[in-house]
Amino acid sequence: MRSHFLLLTLFAFFVSLVFALLAKDTPGEQMRFGGMMFVGFLGAAVVLGWLMYPFPF
Amino acid sequence: MRAKAVEETQAGSLVLLCLAAWAIPGLGHLWQGRRAKGLIFLVVLPLMFAIGLAIQGRLFPFELSDPLVGLAAIADLGIGLPYFIANALGAGAGDVRAVTYEYGNAFVMTAGLLNLLVVIDAYDIALGRK
């Protein structure tokens, strides 16, 4: 397993799942919070990746 | 006198609960009847820790001369019993040349830190705050 994106997605999934369970009590709230956090993780990674693209190192 | 004894018993069982919750991820929630959450923590956190080790993550030594390494070691230890099992099996040597080394460290340390949050959550439930 060497794909950075796959590892990033897996990491985001685990962390979002645990935080959703800790922060919210009902399944609906947990799904919403966890989903938003997961998408936020992936979105931030893509945006930061593109922002860093011009850097030479 | 009796109230003091009851308080001490409660404090003792809280300490025991927190120790159990730390040693086996999710046990604190299972103990208090939060089965679904407890089972998910029991599966997800050790799995995250194991994936981190499988992709060449490192279990950092307790080196006080290097504060960042020491803090990483504390984060690693947060996962509880799986840390000692991995140590006993000789896992966690880490390979700094591996492409996934930093990811592995992130998985291992985050699993430990998340387990510490789970312990705090179990403590809050025991106190009736949640």
N, CA and C atoms of all chains as a GROMACS GRO file, in nm:
protein
  561
    1MET      N    1   0.085  -0.119   0.000
    1MET     CA    2   0.000   0.000   0.000
    1MET      C    3   0.089   0.125   0.000
    2ARG      N    4   0.116   0.178  -0.118
    2ARG     CA    5   0.206   0.293  -0.126
    2ARG      C    6   0.139   0.418  -0.179
    3SER      N    7   0.010   0.407  -0.212
    3SER     CA    8  -0.060   0.524  -0.266
    3SER      C    9  -0.084   0.626  -0.156
    4HIS      N   10  -0.028   0.745  -0.173
    4HIS     CA   11  -0.047   0.849  -0.072
    4HIS      C   12  -0.194   0.886  -0.058
    5PHE      N   13  -0.263   0.892  -0.171
    5PHE     CA   14  -0.404   0.934  -0.164
    5PHE      C   15  -0.489   0.830  -0.092
    6LEU      N   16  -0.461   0.703  -0.117
    6LEU     CA   17  -0.536   0.597  -0.049
    6LEU      C   18  -0.510   0.602   0.102
    7LEU      N   19  -0.383   0.621   0.139
    7LEU     CA   20  -0.350   0.629   0.282
    7LEU      C   21  -0.415   0.751   0.346
    8LEU      N   22  -0.414   0.862   0.273
    8LEU     CA   23  -0.476   0.985   0.323
    8LEU      C   24  -0.626   0.964   0.343
    9THR      N   25  -0.690   0.896   0.246
    9THR     CA   26  -0.834   0.871   0.256
    9THR      C   27  -0.864   0.780   0.374
   10LEU      N   28  -0.782   0.678   0.392
   10LEU     CA   29  -0.801   0.585   0.503
   10LEU      C   30  -0.784   0.658   0.637
   11PHE      N   31  -0.683   0.741   0.645
   11PHE     CA   32  -0.656   0.818   0.767
   11PHE      C   33  -0.775   0.911   0.797
   12ALA      N   34  -0.821   0.980   0.693
   12ALA     CA   35  -0.935   1.072   0.710
   12ALA      C   36  -1.059   0.997   0.755
   13PHE      N   37  -1.080   0.878   0.700
   13PHE     CA   38  -1.197   0.798   0.738
   13PHE      C   39  -1.192   0.760   0.886
   14PHE      N   40  -1.078   0.707   0.930
   14PHE     CA   41  -1.065   0.664   1.069
   14PHE      C   42  -1.085   0.781   1.165
   15VAL      N   43  -1.017   0.891   1.138
   15VAL     CA   44  -1.022   1.005   1.230
   15VAL      C   45  -1.163   1.066   1.232
   16SER      N   46  -1.226   1.077   1.114
   16SER     CA   47  -1.363   1.132   1.108
   16SER      C   48  -1.460   1.044   1.184
   17LEU      N   49  -1.444   0.912   1.168
   17LEU     CA   50  -1.533   0.817   1.236
   17LEU      C   51  -1.524   0.833   1.388
   18VAL      N   52  -1.401   0.834   1.440
   18VAL     CA   53  -1.383   0.843   1.585
   18VAL      C   54  -1.432   0.978   1.638
   19PHE      N   55  -1.400   1.086   1.568
   19PHE     CA   56  -1.444   1.217   1.614
   19PHE      C   57  -1.597   1.230   1.609
   20ALA      N   58  -1.658   1.174   1.505
   20ALA     CA   59  -1.804   1.180   1.495
   20ALA      C   60  -1.868   1.107   1.612
   21LEU      N   61  -1.813   0.991   1.647
   21LEU     CA   62  -1.869   0.914   1.759
   21LEU      C   63  -1.848   0.985   1.893
   22LEU      N   64  -1.736   1.056   1.905
   22LEU     CA   65  -1.708   1.125   2.031
   22LEU      C   66  -1.789   1.254   2.045
   23ALA      N   67  -1.807   1.323   1.933
   23ALA     CA   68  -1.865   1.457   1.941
   23ALA      C   69  -2.018   1.457   1.936
   24LYS      N   70  -2.076   1.358   1.870
   24LYS     CA   71  -2.222   1.358   1.853
   24LYS      C   72  -2.284   1.230   1.911
   25ASP      N   73  -2.413   1.241   1.947
   25ASP     CA   74  -2.477   1.128   2.014
   25ASP      C   75  -2.574   1.048   1.926
   26THR      N   76  -2.643   1.115   1.835
   26THR     CA   77  -2.741   1.042   1.754
   26THR      C   78  -2.677   1.001   1.620
   27PRO      N   79  -2.722   0.887   1.564
   27PRO     CA   80  -2.662   0.839   1.439
   27PRO      C   81  -2.670   0.942   1.326
   28GLY      N   82  -2.780   1.016   1.317
   28GLY     CA   83  -2.794   1.116   1.212
   28GLY      C   84  -2.689   1.226   1.223
   29GLU      N   85  -2.673   1.276   1.344
   29GLU     CA   86  -2.573   1.381   1.368
   29GLU      C   87  -2.432   1.329   1.343
   30GLN      N   88  -2.409   1.204   1.383
   30GLN     CA   89  -2.277   1.145   1.364
   30GLN      C   90  -2.243   1.132   1.216
   31MET      N   91  -2.343   1.088   1.137
   31MET     CA   92  -2.321   1.073   0.992
   31MET      C   93  -2.289   1.208   0.928
   32ARG      N   94  -2.368   1.310   0.967
   32ARG     CA   95  -2.350   1.443   0.910
   32ARG      C   96  -2.212   1.501   0.947
   33PHE      N   97  -2.182   1.495   1.076
   33PHE     CA   98  -2.056   1.551   1.126
   33PHE      C   99  -1.936   1.475   1.067
   34GLY      N  100  -1.945   1.341   1.070
   34GLY     CA  101  -1.835   1.259   1.018
   34GLY      C  102  -1.816   1.280   0.869
   35GLY      N  103  -1.927   1.289   0.796
   35GLY     CA  104  -1.919   1.309   0.651
   35GLY      C  105  -1.856   1.443   0.617
   36MET      N  106  -1.898   1.547   0.690
   36MET     CA  107  -1.842   1.680   0.664
   36MET      C  108  -1.692   1.683   0.696
   37MET      N  109  -1.656   1.616   0.804
   37MET     CA  110  -1.515   1.615   0.844
   37MET      C  111  -1.431   1.539   0.740
   38PHE      N  112  -1.485   1.426   0.693
   38PHE     CA  113  -1.414   1.345   0.594
   38PHE      C  114  -1.392   1.424   0.465
   39VAL      N  115  -1.499   1.488   0.417
   39VAL     CA  116  -1.489   1.569   0.295
   39VAL      C  117  -1.392   1.686   0.318
   40GLY      N  118  -1.398   1.744   0.438
   40GLY     CA  119  -1.308   1.855   0.472
   40GLY      C  120  -1.162   1.812   0.467
   41PHE      N  121  -1.134   1.694   0.522
   41PHE     CA  122  -0.997   1.640   0.519
   41PHE      C  123  -0.948   1.627   0.375
   42LEU      N  124  -1.031   1.562   0.292
   42LEU     CA  125  -0.989   1.536   0.153
   42LEU      C  126  -0.976   1.668   0.076
   43GLY      N  127  -1.074   1.756   0.096
   43GLY     CA  128  -1.071   1.885   0.027
   43GLY      C  129  -0.948   1.965   0.065
   44ALA      N  130  -0.919   1.970   0.195
   44ALA     CA  131  -0.803   2.046   0.242
   44ALA      C  132  -0.674   1.988   0.184
   45ALA      N  133  -0.667   1.854   0.178
   45ALA     CA  134  -0.546   1.789   0.125
   45ALA      C  135  -0.526   1.825  -0.022
   46VAL      N  136  -0.635   1.823  -0.100
   46VAL     CA  137  -0.624   1.854  -0.243
   46VAL      C  138  -0.585   2.001  -0.263
   47VAL      N  139  -0.651   2.089  -0.188
   47VAL     CA  140  -0.622   2.233  -0.202
   47VAL      C  141  -0.477   2.263  -0.160
   48LEU      N  142  -0.435   2.209  -0.046
   48LEU     CA  143  -0.298   2.234   0.000
   48LEU      C  144  -0.196   2.173  -0.097
   49GLY      N  145  -0.231   2.055  -0.152
   49GLY     CA  146  -0.143   1.992  -0.249
   49GLY      C  147  -0.121   2.081  -0.370
   50TRP      N  148  -0.230   2.140  -0.421
   50TRP     CA  149  -0.217   2.230  -0.537
   50TRP      C  150  -0.145   2.359  -0.500
   51LEU      N  151  -0.167   2.410  -0.379
   51LEU     CA  152  -0.097   2.532  -0.336
   51LEU      C  153   0.053   2.508  -0.327
   52MET      N  154   0.091   2.386  -0.289
   52MET     CA  155   0.234   2.356  -0.273
   52MET      C  156   0.299   2.314  -0.405
   53TYR      N  157   0.217   2.293  -0.507
   53TYR     CA  158   0.266   2.242  -0.635
   53TYR      C  159   0.382   2.324  -0.692
   54PRO      N  160   0.376   2.460  -0.687
   54PRO     CA  161   0.486   2.539  -0.750
   54PRO      C  162   0.617   2.532  -0.674
   55PHE      N  163   0.614   2.487  -0.547
   55PHE     CA  164   0.739   2.488  -0.470
   55PHE      C  165   0.839   2.390  -0.531
   56PRO      N  166   0.965   2.430  -0.535
   56PRO     CA  167   1.066   2.342  -0.596
   56PRO      C  168   1.107   2.224  -0.511
   57PHE      N  169   1.073   2.221  -0.382
   57PHE     CA  170   1.117   2.107  -0.299
   57PHE      C  171   1.003   2.061  -0.208
   58MET      N  172  -1.817   0.962   5.752
   58MET     CA  173  -1.723   0.851   5.740
   58MET      C  174  -1.762   0.758   5.625
   59ARG      N  175  -1.894   0.719   5.628
   59ARG     CA  176  -1.944   0.629   5.524
   59ARG      C  177  -1.941   0.699   5.387
   60ALA      N  178  -1.981   0.828   5.386
   60ALA     CA  179  -1.980   0.904   5.259
   60ALA      C  180  -1.840   0.911   5.202
   61LYS      N  181  -1.740   0.924   5.291
   61LYS     CA  182  -1.601   0.931   5.245
   61LYS      C  183  -1.560   0.797   5.184
   62ALA      N  184  -1.604   0.687   5.247
   62ALA     CA  185  -1.572   0.554   5.195
   62ALA      C  186  -1.635   0.533   5.058
   63VAL      N  187  -1.760   0.579   5.042
   63VAL     CA  188  -1.828   0.566   4.913
   63VAL      C  189  -1.755   0.646   4.806
   64GLU      N  190  -1.713   0.769   4.845
   64GLU     CA  191  -1.638   0.854   4.750
   64GLU      C  192  -1.509   0.787   4.706
   65GLU      N  193  -1.440   0.726   4.803
   65GLU     CA  194  -1.313   0.658   4.770
   65GLU      C  195  -1.336   0.540   4.678
   66THR      N  196  -1.447   0.465   4.704
   66THR     CA  197  -1.479   0.351   4.617
   66THR      C  198  -1.508   0.399   4.476
   67GLN      N  199  -1.584   0.510   4.467
   67GLN     CA  200  -1.616   0.564   4.334
   67GLN      C  201  -1.490   0.610   4.262
   68ALA      N  202  -1.402   0.676   4.337
   68ALA     CA  203  -1.278   0.723   4.276
   68ALA      C  204  -1.195   0.604   4.229
   69GLY      N  205  -1.193   0.498   4.312
   69GLY     CA  206  -1.118   0.377   4.275
   69GLY      C  207  -1.172   0.314   4.149
   70SER      N  208  -1.306   0.305   4.139
   70SER     CA  209  -1.362   0.242   4.018
   70SER      C  210  -1.344   0.332   3.896
   71LEU      N  211  -1.340   0.464   3.917
   71LEU     CA  212  -1.314   0.554   3.803
   71LEU      C  213  -1.172   0.535   3.750
   72VAL      N  214  -1.077   0.520   3.842
   72VAL     CA  215  -0.938   0.497   3.801
   72VAL      C  216  -0.929   0.365   3.725
   73LEU      N  217  -0.997   0.262   3.778
   73LEU     CA  218  -0.996   0.131   3.714
   73LEU      C  219  -1.059   0.138   3.575
   74LEU      N  220  -1.169   0.213   3.567
   74LEU     CA  221  -1.238   0.230   3.438
   74LEU      C  222  -1.144   0.297   3.336
   75CYS      N  223  -1.076   0.402   3.380
   75CYS     CA  224  -0.988   0.475   3.288
   75CYS      C  225  -0.870   0.387   3.245
   76LEU      N  226  -0.816   0.310   3.340
   76LEU     CA  227  -0.705   0.221   3.306
   76LEU      C  228  -0.749   0.115   3.205
   77ALA      N  229  -0.870   0.059   3.228
   77ALA     CA  230  -0.922  -0.043   3.136
   77ALA      C  231  -0.949   0.019   2.999
   78ALA      N  232  -1.004   0.140   3.000
   78ALA     CA  233  -1.036   0.208   2.873
   78ALA      C  234  -0.909   0.239   2.795
   79TRP      N  235  -0.801   0.270   2.870
   79TRP     CA  236  -0.674   0.297   2.802
   79TRP      C  237  -0.611   0.168   2.749
   80ALA      N  238  -0.612   0.063   2.834
   80ALA     CA  239  -0.543  -0.062   2.797
   80ALA      C  240  -0.608  -0.127   2.675
   81ILE      N  241  -0.740  -0.133   2.674
   81ILE     CA  242  -0.810  -0.196   2.561
   81ILE      C  243  -0.906  -0.092   2.504
   82PRO      N  244  -0.872  -0.038   2.387
   82PRO     CA  245  -0.956   0.068   2.328
   82PRO      C  246  -1.103   0.027   2.320
   83GLY      N  247  -1.190   0.112   2.371
   83GLY     CA  248  -1.334   0.085   2.363
   83GLY      C  249  -1.390   0.013   2.484
   84LEU      N  250  -1.303  -0.043   2.569
   84LEU     CA  251  -1.353  -0.120   2.684
   84LEU      C  252  -1.429  -0.032   2.782
   85GLY      N  253  -1.387   0.093   2.796
   85GLY     CA  254  -1.457   0.185   2.887
   85GLY      C  255  -1.602   0.206   2.844
   86HIS      N  256  -1.625   0.214   2.714
   86HIS     CA  257  -1.762   0.232   2.664
   86HIS      C  258  -1.841   0.102   2.676
   87LEU      N  259  -1.776  -0.011   2.644
   87LEU     CA  260  -1.844  -0.140   2.656
   87LEU      C  261  -1.885  -0.164   2.801
   88TRP      N  262  -1.798  -0.130   2.893
   88TRP     CA  263  -1.820  -0.147   3.036
   88TRP      C  264  -1.947  -0.071   3.079
   89GLN      N  265  -1.968   0.045   3.019
   89GLN     CA  266  -2.082   0.129   3.059
   89GLN      C  267  -2.205   0.111   2.970
   90GLY      N  268  -2.203   0.003   2.893
   90GLY     CA  269  -2.321  -0.031   2.813
   90GLY      C  270  -2.332   0.040   2.680
   91ARG      N  271  -2.228   0.116   2.641
   91ARG     CA  272  -2.230   0.181   2.508
   91ARG      C  273  -2.167   0.085   2.408
   92ARG      N  274  -2.244  -0.018   2.373
   92ARG     CA  275  -2.187  -0.129   2.296
   92ARG      C  276  -2.141  -0.088   2.156
   93ALA      N  277  -2.228  -0.016   2.084
   93ALA     CA  278  -2.194   0.017   1.945
   93ALA      C  279  -2.065   0.099   1.938
   94LYS      N  280  -2.059   0.205   2.020
   94LYS     CA  281  -1.939   0.290   2.020
   94LYS      C  282  -1.818   0.209   2.063
   95GLY      N  283  -1.834   0.132   2.170
   95GLY     CA  284  -1.723   0.052   2.222
   95GLY      C  285  -1.668  -0.044   2.119
   96LEU      N  286  -1.758  -0.113   2.048
   96LEU     CA  287  -1.713  -0.210   1.947
   96LEU      C  288  -1.640  -0.141   1.832
   97ILE      N  289  -1.692  -0.025   1.792
   97ILE     CA  290  -1.626   0.047   1.682
   97ILE      C  291  -1.485   0.091   1.725
   98PHE      N  292  -1.474   0.146   1.847
   98PHE     CA  293  -1.340   0.186   1.896
   98PHE      C  294  -1.248   0.064   1.906
   99LEU      N  295  -1.305  -0.047   1.952
   99LEU     CA  296  -1.227  -0.169   1.971
   99LEU      C  297  -1.169  -0.220   1.838
  100VAL      N  298  -1.241  -0.200   1.731
  100VAL     CA  299  -1.195  -0.245   1.600
  100VAL      C  300  -1.106  -0.139   1.533
  101VAL      N  301  -1.156  -0.015   1.531
  101VAL     CA  302  -1.092   0.090   1.450
  101VAL      C  303  -0.954   0.132   1.504
  102LEU      N  304  -0.943   0.153   1.634
  102LEU     CA  305  -0.816   0.207   1.686
  102LEU      C  306  -0.700   0.108   1.676
  103PRO      N  307  -0.719  -0.019   1.719
  103PRO     CA  308  -0.608  -0.114   1.699
  103PRO      C  309  -0.578  -0.138   1.550
  104LEU      N  310  -0.684  -0.133   1.466
  104LEU     CA  311  -0.661  -0.149   1.322
  104LEU      C  312  -0.575  -0.036   1.266
  105MET      N  313  -0.606   0.086   1.309
  105MET     CA  314  -0.530   0.203   1.265
  105MET      C  315  -0.383   0.190   1.311
  106PHE      N  316  -0.366   0.146   1.434
  106PHE     CA  317  -0.231   0.125   1.490
  106PHE      C  318  -0.157   0.019   1.409
  107ALA      N  319  -0.226  -0.093   1.379
  107ALA     CA  320  -0.163  -0.203   1.306
  107ALA      C  321  -0.127  -0.161   1.163
  108ILE      N  322  -0.215  -0.085   1.100
  108ILE     CA  323  -0.185  -0.037   0.964
  108ILE      C  324  -0.060   0.052   0.967
  109GLY      N  325  -0.052   0.138   1.068
  109GLY     CA  326   0.065   0.226   1.082
  109GLY      C  327   0.194   0.146   1.092
  110LEU      N  328   0.191   0.039   1.172
  110LEU     CA  329   0.312  -0.044   1.185
  110LEU      C  330   0.340  -0.120   1.056
  111ALA      N  331   0.233  -0.164   0.989
  111ALA     CA  332   0.251  -0.242   0.866
  111ALA      C  333   0.313  -0.158   0.754
  112ILE      N  334   0.292  -0.028   0.756
  112ILE     CA  335   0.349   0.056   0.650
  112ILE      C  336   0.475   0.129   0.701
  113GLN      N  337   0.546   0.060   0.789
  113GLN     CA  338   0.680   0.102   0.834
  113GLN      C  339   0.680   0.218   0.933
  114GLY      N  340   0.570   0.235   1.005
  114GLY     CA  341   0.571   0.335   1.112
  114GLY      C  342   0.661   0.288   1.225
  115ARG      N  343   0.701   0.382   1.309
  115ARG     CA  344   0.799   0.350   1.414
  115ARG      C  345   0.738   0.370   1.552
  116LEU      N  346   0.773   0.283   1.646
  116LEU     CA  347   0.739   0.307   1.786
  116LEU      C  348   0.858   0.381   1.846
  117PHE      N  349   0.839   0.508   1.877
  117PHE     CA  350   0.952   0.590   1.920
  117PHE      C  351   0.995   0.557   2.063
  118PRO      N  352   1.125   0.565   2.090
  118PRO     CA  353   1.175   0.539   2.226
  118PRO      C  354   1.154   0.661   2.317
  119PHE      N  355   1.155   0.637   2.446
  119PHE     CA  356   1.138   0.748   2.542
  119PHE      C  357   1.274   0.816   2.562
  120GLU      N  358   1.304   0.906   2.472
  120GLU     CA  359   1.430   0.979   2.482
  120GLU      C  360   1.403   1.121   2.528
  121LEU      N  361   1.440   1.149   2.653
  121LEU     CA  362   1.411   1.282   2.707
  121LEU      C  363   1.504   1.388   2.648
  122SER      N  364   1.618   1.344   2.592
  122SER     CA  365   1.711   1.440   2.533
  122SER      C  366   1.653   1.504   2.407
  123ASP      N  367   1.560   1.433   2.342
  123ASP     CA  368   1.495   1.487   2.223
  123ASP      C  369   1.345   1.498   2.251
  124PRO      N  370   1.298   1.617   2.288
  124PRO     CA  371   1.158   1.632   2.332
  124PRO      C  372   1.055   1.582   2.231
  125LEU      N  373   1.079   1.605   2.102
  125LEU     CA  374   0.980   1.562   2.002
  125LEU      C  375   0.969   1.410   1.997
  126VAL      N  376   1.082   1.342   2.010
  126VAL     CA  377   1.081   1.195   2.012
  126VAL      C  378   1.009   1.146   2.137
  127GLY      N  379   1.035   1.213   2.249
  127GLY     CA  380   0.967   1.177   2.374
  127GLY      C  381   0.816   1.195   2.364
  128LEU      N  382   0.773   1.306   2.304
  128LEU     CA  383   0.629   1.330   2.287
  128LEU      C  384   0.566   1.226   2.193
  129ALA      N  385   0.641   1.191   2.087
  129ALA     CA  386   0.590   1.089   1.995
  129ALA      C  387   0.575   0.956   2.067
  130ALA      N  388   0.670   0.926   2.158
  130ALA     CA  389   0.663   0.801   2.234
  130ALA      C  390   0.538   0.800   2.323
  131ILE      N  391   0.507   0.915   2.384
  131ILE     CA  392   0.387   0.923   2.469
  131ILE      C  393   0.262   0.902   2.384
  132ALA      N  394   0.260   0.962   2.264
  132ALA     CA  395   0.145   0.943   2.174
  132ALA      C  396   0.131   0.796   2.135
  133ASP      N  397   0.244   0.730   2.107
  133ASP     CA  398   0.241   0.587   2.072
  133ASP      C  399   0.183   0.505   2.186
  134LEU      N  400   0.224   0.539   2.308
  134LEU     CA  401   0.182   0.462   2.426
  134LEU      C  402   0.032   0.477   2.453
  135GLY      N  403  -0.028   0.581   2.399
  135GLY     CA  404  -0.170   0.608   2.422
  135GLY      C  405  -0.262   0.496   2.379
  136ILE      N  406  -0.217   0.409   2.292
  136ILE     CA  407  -0.304   0.301   2.241
  136ILE      C  408  -0.320   0.189   2.343
  137GLY      N  409  -0.234   0.185   2.445
  137GLY     CA  410  -0.250   0.086   2.552
  137GLY      C  411  -0.186  -0.048   2.520
  138LEU      N  412  -0.262  -0.155   2.546
  138LEU     CA  413  -0.208  -0.291   2.533
  138LEU      C  414  -0.149  -0.322   2.395
  139PRO      N  415  -0.210  -0.280   2.286
  139PRO     CA  416  -0.150  -0.309   2.155
  139PRO      C  417  -0.006  -0.258   2.142
  140TYR      N  418   0.027  -0.150   2.213
  140TYR     CA  419   0.165  -0.098   2.212
  140TYR      C  420   0.262  -0.202   2.267
  141PHE      N  421   0.224  -0.262   2.380
  141PHE     CA  422   0.313  -0.359   2.444
  141PHE      C  423   0.320  -0.489   2.363
  142ILE      N  424   0.207  -0.527   2.302
  142ILE     CA  425   0.207  -0.647   2.217
  142ILE      C  426   0.299  -0.624   2.097
  143ALA      N  427   0.287  -0.507   2.034
  143ALA     CA  428   0.371  -0.476   1.918
  143ALA      C  429   0.519  -0.475   1.958
  144ASN      N  430   0.548  -0.418   2.075
  144ASN     CA  431   0.686  -0.414   2.124
  144ASN      C  432   0.739  -0.555   2.147
  145ALA      N  433   0.655  -0.639   2.209
  145ALA     CA  434   0.696  -0.776   2.238
  145ALA      C  435   0.721  -0.855   2.110
  146LEU      N  436   0.645  -0.824   2.006
  146LEU     CA  437   0.661  -0.895   1.878
  146LEU      C  438   0.774  -0.836   1.793
  147GLY      N  439   0.833  -0.731   1.842
  147GLY     CA  440   0.945  -0.670   1.768
  147GLY      C  441   0.900  -0.581   1.653
  148ALA      N  442   0.772  -0.544   1.653
  148ALA     CA  443   0.722  -0.455   1.546
  148ALA      C  444   0.757  -0.310   1.582
  149GLY      N  445   0.747  -0.224   1.483
  149GLY     CA  446   0.766  -0.082   1.511
  149GLY      C  447   0.909  -0.034   1.501
  150ALA      N  448   0.991  -0.112   1.431
  150ALA     CA  449   1.129  -0.066   1.412
  150ALA      C  450   1.132   0.056   1.320
  151GLY      N  451   1.039   0.057   1.224
  151GLY     CA  452   1.031   0.170   1.130
  151GLY      C  453   1.146   0.167   1.031
  152ASP      N  454   1.117   0.214   0.911
  152ASP     CA  455   1.222   0.223   0.810
  152ASP      C  456   1.213   0.362   0.748
  153VAL      N  457   1.306   0.447   0.788
  153VAL     CA  458   1.299   0.587   0.746
  153VAL      C  459   1.312   0.604   0.594
  154ARG      N  460   1.365   0.501   0.526
  154ARG     CA  461   1.378   0.507   0.380
  154ARG      C  462   1.248   0.474   0.308
  155ALA      N  463   1.152   0.415   0.382
  155ALA     CA  464   1.027   0.374   0.318
  155ALA      C  465   0.944   0.496   0.280
  156VAL      N  466   0.876   0.488   0.166
  156VAL     CA  467   0.792   0.599   0.120
  156VAL      C  468   0.681   0.628   0.221
  157THR      N  469   0.636   0.523   0.288
  157THR     CA  470   0.519   0.537   0.377
  157THR      C  471   0.559   0.559   0.524
  158TYR      N  472   0.687   0.584   0.549
  158TYR     CA  473   0.734   0.598   0.689
  158TYR      C  474   0.657   0.706   0.766
  159GLU      N  475   0.646   0.825   0.706
  159GLU     CA  476   0.578   0.935   0.777
  159GLU      C  477   0.429   0.906   0.795
  160TYR      N  478   0.368   0.845   0.692
  160TYR     CA  479   0.227   0.807   0.705
  160TYR      C  480   0.211   0.706   0.818
  161GLY      N  481   0.304   0.610   0.823
  161GLY     CA  482   0.298   0.508   0.929
  161GLY      C  483   0.304   0.572   1.066
  162ASN      N  484   0.396   0.667   1.083
  162ASN     CA  485   0.406   0.737   1.212
  162ASN      C  486   0.278   0.812   1.244
  163ALA      N  487   0.220   0.877   1.141
  163ALA     CA  488   0.096   0.951   1.163
  163ALA      C  489  -0.016   0.857   1.209
  164PHE      N  490  -0.027   0.741   1.147
  164PHE     CA  491  -0.128   0.643   1.186
  164PHE      C  492  -0.107   0.596   1.330
  165VAL      N  493   0.017   0.560   1.362
  165VAL     CA  494   0.045   0.503   1.495
  165VAL      C  495   0.021   0.607   1.604
  166MET      N  496   0.074   0.728   1.584
  166MET     CA  497   0.060   0.832   1.687
  166MET      C  498  -0.085   0.878   1.700
  167THR      N  499  -0.153   0.893   1.587
  167THR     CA  500  -0.292   0.939   1.592
  167THR      C  501  -0.381   0.836   1.659
  168ALA      N  502  -0.356   0.707   1.634
  168ALA     CA  503  -0.434   0.602   1.700
  168ALA      C  504  -0.420   0.615   1.852
  169GLY      N  505  -0.298   0.638   1.898
  169GLY     CA  506  -0.274   0.654   2.042
  169GLY      C  507  -0.343   0.776   2.098
  170LEU      N  508  -0.334   0.888   2.027
  170LEU     CA  509  -0.395   1.012   2.077
  170LEU      C  510  -0.549   1.002   2.075
  171LEU      N  511  -0.602   0.938   1.971
  171LEU     CA  512  -0.748   0.921   1.966
  171LEU      C  513  -0.795   0.832   2.082
  172ASN      N  514  -0.714   0.731   2.115
  172ASN     CA  515  -0.754   0.646   2.228
  172ASN      C  516  -0.757   0.725   2.359
  173LEU      N  517  -0.666   0.820   2.373
  173LEU     CA  518  -0.669   0.904   2.494
  173LEU      C  519  -0.798   0.987   2.498
  174LEU      N  520  -0.843   1.036   2.382
  174LEU     CA  521  -0.971   1.108   2.377
  174LEU      C  522  -1.087   1.016   2.413
  175VAL      N  523  -1.078   0.891   2.367
  175VAL     CA  524  -1.182   0.792   2.398
  175VAL      C  525  -1.186   0.766   2.549
  176VAL      N  526  -1.068   0.762   2.612
  176VAL     CA  527  -1.062   0.743   2.759
  176VAL      C  528  -1.132   0.860   2.829
  177ILE      N  529  -1.104   0.981   2.784
  177ILE     CA  530  -1.166   1.100   2.845
  177ILE      C  531  -1.318   1.095   2.826
  178ASP      N  532  -1.363   1.048   2.709
  178ASP     CA  533  -1.506   1.036   2.683
  178ASP      C  534  -1.569   0.935   2.779
  179ALA      N  535  -1.501   0.821   2.799
  179ALA     CA  536  -1.552   0.719   2.892
  179ALA      C  537  -1.560   0.776   3.033
  180TYR      N  538  -1.462   0.856   3.071
  180TYR     CA  539  -1.460   0.920   3.203
  180TYR      C  540  -1.579   1.016   3.218
  181ASP      N  541  -1.605   1.094   3.113
  181ASP     CA  542  -1.718   1.188   3.114
  181ASP      C  543  -1.851   1.113   3.128
  182ILE      N  544  -1.863   1.002   3.058
  182ILE     CA  545  -1.986   0.921   3.066
  182ILE      C  546  -2.004   0.869   3.209
  183ALA      N  547  -1.894   0.822   3.269
  183ALA     CA  548  -1.901   0.770   3.406
  183ALA      C  549  -1.943   0.877   3.505
  184LEU      N  550  -1.904   1.001   3.480
  184LEU     CA  551  -1.942   1.111   3.571
  184LEU      C  552  -2.081   1.165   3.541
  185GLY      N  553  -2.144   1.112   3.437
  185GLY     CA  554  -2.279   1.157   3.402
  185GLY      C  555  -2.284   1.287   3.324
  186ARG      N  556  -2.171   1.325   3.270
  186ARG     CA  557  -2.168   1.451   3.192
  186ARG      C  558  -2.223   1.432   3.051
  187LYS      N  559  -2.228   1.306   3.005
  187LYS     CA  560  -2.276   1.281   2.869
  187LYS      C  561  -2.390   1.180   2.872
   0.00000   0.00000   0.00000
